């Protein structure tokens, strides 16, 4: 008791007799400010999450692109076409262990388009080697387009195609 009185305070509150603490107005103001800040931060957090996932997609695309080009350099031909979400068997030794064409909210597809007469306007191009990404939701699809916009050759809905080589 002696120590508390020395500093001018009692156990019950302040030295002038009023109770220590926050008023209801102070608490409501603090809660409203925190609410406003959370309302501003949550949409940005969601956007940043999809941008991070789009970066993951871009990284997987680069891994597949390097594997395709390495296979072509070693074998002087392109891998056979494979179905959506399936790794072409020829690329097994060129991709990291456990690599999958089915990611978190997206699937990859190796595409090999043949044009026997050549492309219109470029008869020397008889095939296109490409990788397609199909996103499960619009937000991820939009983030992929935003990140890879210049690289994309064809976008239809949530499916986006990038050309790896023109032969």
ABEGO torsion letter per residue (X at the ends): XAAAAAAGBBAAEBAAGBBBEBBAAAAAAAAAAAAAAAAAAAAAAAAAAAAAAAAAAAAAAAAAAAAAAAAAAAAGBBBBBBBBGBBBAAAAAABBBGBBABBBGBBBBBBBBBBAAEBBGBAABABBBBBBBBBABAAAAAAAAAAAAAABABBBEABBBBBABBX
